[in-house]
Amino acid sequence: MNTNVTQALKVLIDKYPDIGCDSFMADLDPEWRSPCEIAEKDDKTRWYPCLQENPVSFAGLANAVDAPIHPDICSYYGSYWSGTLPSASEEGHVSLIQLWNPEDFDRLVANLIGHYMMTQKNRQPFTLFFANTEPESEYFLSVHNSTGEILLEEPATGPIRVVEADLATFLTRLTPVNSPPGIY
């Protein structure tokens, strides 16, 4: 685990109340509950990121891809239960993917295995996605599994450019945005 990533994520999350966002709202799904849910009313649920008591483990993914998973990704996804976190960077909108519940982690791992298989087929470096960019864009941000660099990518074309040297540094330069986040 990389405590710098966990700390940078905590600092970012702690800024949401400063912009008038002390919780988020989402449609209530009785079949898709989360430890981060704090209240419900009618068909809505209020939530706010909460620490994972038992951080998720990427051992299964590491075994599936026959490689250790970069500690930045382990720390990033192993810190909080949360919906996506809308934010802004100097490059534009960033929607940080988070884990809603343990089943969401299983879904993430399945998607990362699919992404790994595509990178291998296309002879691209193995990357692990952690954020989306503009809502109408297919671009996403990932961590290069070997170097830890933050990359801007487009599906099936691979890395476009390096955005930052590491995930902790990237997270420290994000600004929270008070806009409706997603939970999937």
C-alpha positions in Angstrom: 0.0 0.0 0.0 1.1 3.5 -0.7 0.2 5.9 2.1 0.9 8.9 -0.1 -2.0 7.9 -2.3 -4.3 7.2 0.6 -3.4 10.6 2.2 -3.8 12.5 -1.1 -7.2 10.9 -1.6 -8.2 11.8 2.0 -7.2 15.4 1.5 -9.2 15.6 -1.7 -12.3 14.0 -0.1 -12.0 16.3 2.9 -12.3 19.3 0.5 -15.8 18.4 -0.7 -17.6 19.9 2.4 -15.6 23.2 1.7 -17.4 23.6 -1.6 -20.8 22.9 0.0 -20.9 19.2 -0.7 -21.1 17.3 2.6 -22.8 14.4 1.0 -23.9 13.1 -2.3 -27.3 11.8 -3.5 -28.1 8.8 -5.7 -31.1 6.7 -6.6 -31.7 4.0 -3.9 -31.1 0.5 -5.2 -32.0 -2.1 -2.5 -30.0 -4.7 -4.4 -26.8 -2.5 -4.6 -26.1 -1.2 -1.1 -22.9 0.4 0.1 -21.1 0.9 3.4 -20.8 4.6 2.5 -24.6 5.2 2.5 -25.6 7.4 5.4 -29.3 8.0 5.0 -32.2 7.2 2.7 -35.5 8.8 2.0 -38.1 7.7 -0.5 -36.2 6.4 -3.5 -32.9 8.3 -2.8 -29.8 7.5 -0.7 -27.3 10.0 0.7 -23.7 8.8 0.8 -20.3 10.1 1.6 -16.9 8.2 1.1 -16.0 6.0 4.1 -12.8 4.1 4.9 -12.7 0.4 4.0 -12.3 -1.5 7.3 -10.7 -4.4 5.4 -9.1 -3.1 2.3 -9.8 -5.0 -0.9 -7.0 -7.3 -2.1 -5.6 -7.3 -5.6 -3.9 -10.7 -5.0 -6.4 -12.4 -7.4 -5.8 -9.9 -10.1 -2.0 -10.2 -9.7 -2.4 -14.0 -10.0 -4.6 -13.7 -13.1 -2.2 -11.4 -14.9 0.9 -13.1 -13.4 2.4 -9.8 -12.3 2.3 -7.7 -9.1 -0.2 -4.9 -9.1 1.2 -1.4 -8.7 0.9 -0.3 -5.0 -0.7 3.0 -6.0 -3.7 1.2 -7.5 -3.9 -1.1 -4.4 -4.0 1.9 -2.1 -6.3 3.9 -4.3 -9.0 1.3 -4.6 -8.3 -0.1 -1.1 -9.0 3.1 0.8 -12.7 4.1 0.5 -16.1 2.9 -0.3 -17.6 5.6 -2.4 -19.4 6.6 -5.6 -17.4 8.4 -8.3 -15.9 11.7 -7.2 -16.2 14.6 -9.6 -13.2 16.8 -9.8 -11.3 19.1 -12.1 -7.6 19.2 -13.1 -5.7 21.7 -15.2 -6.4 19.3 -18.2 -10.2 19.3 -17.6 -12.9 17.2 -15.9 -11.9 14.1 -14.0 -14.4 11.6 -12.6 -12.5 9.4 -10.1 -13.8 5.8 -10.2 -14.3 4.4 -6.7 -15.7 1.2 -5.3 -19.3 1.2 -4.1 -19.3 -2.2 -2.4 -17.4 -5.5 -2.5 -19.4 -6.7 -5.5 -18.3 -3.5 -7.3 -14.7 -4.6 -6.6 -15.4 -8.0 -8.3 -16.8 -6.1 -11.3 -13.7 -3.9 -11.4 -11.3 -6.8 -11.3 -13.2 -8.5 -14.2 -13.0 -5.2 -16.2 -9.3 -4.9 -15.4 -8.7 -8.5 -16.6 -10.5 -7.6 -19.8 -8.4 -4.5 -20.1 -5.2 -6.5 -19.5 -6.1 -9.0 -22.2 -6.7 -6.1 -24.7 -3.3 -4.5 -23.8 -1.6 -7.8 -24.3 -3.3 -8.5 -27.6 -2.4 -5.0 -28.9 1.2 -5.2 -27.5 0.6 -2.2 -25.2 1.9 -1.7 -21.6 -0.4 -3.0 -18.9 -2.3 -0.1 -17.3 -4.9 0.1 -14.6 -7.7 2.6 -15.1 -8.9 4.8 -12.2 -10.7 7.8 -13.7 -12.8 9.0 -16.7 -12.4 12.4 -18.3 -15.2 14.5 -19.9 -18.6 12.7 -19.8 -18.9 12.5 -23.6 -15.4 11.4 -24.1 -14.0 7.8 -24.2 -10.6 9.0 -22.8 -9.6 7.7 -19.4 -6.8 7.9 -17.0 -4.7 5.0 -15.8 -1.7 4.0 -13.8 1.1 2.3 -15.8 1.6 -0.9 -13.8 5.4 -0.9 -14.2 6.3 2.8 -13.7 3.4 4.2 -11.8 3.0 7.1 -14.3 -0.4 8.5 -14.9 -1.4 8.1 -18.5 -4.2 9.5 -20.7 -5.6 6.7 -22.8 -8.2 5.9 -25.4 -9.8 2.5 -25.6 -8.0 0.1 -28.0 -5.3 2.7 -29.0 -3.3 2.6 -25.8 -1.5 5.4 -23.9 -1.6 8.9 -25.6 0.6 10.8 -23.2 2.0 10.9 -19.6 -0.1 13.3 -17.5 1.8 13.0 -14.2 4.7 11.1 -12.6 2.6 9.3 -10.0 -1.0 9.0 -8.6 -0.4 10.8 -5.3 0.9 13.9 -7.1 -2.0 13.8 -9.6 -4.6 13.5 -6.8 -3.0 16.5 -5.0 -3.6 18.8 -7.9 -7.3 17.9 -8.3 -10.1 20.3 -7.2 -13.5 18.9 -6.0 -16.5 19.8 -8.2 -20.0 20.0 -6.8 -21.8 18.1 -9.5 -23.9 14.9 -9.4 -21.6 11.9 -9.2 -22.4 8.4 -10.2 -22.2 5.2 -8.2 -21.4 2.7 -10.9 
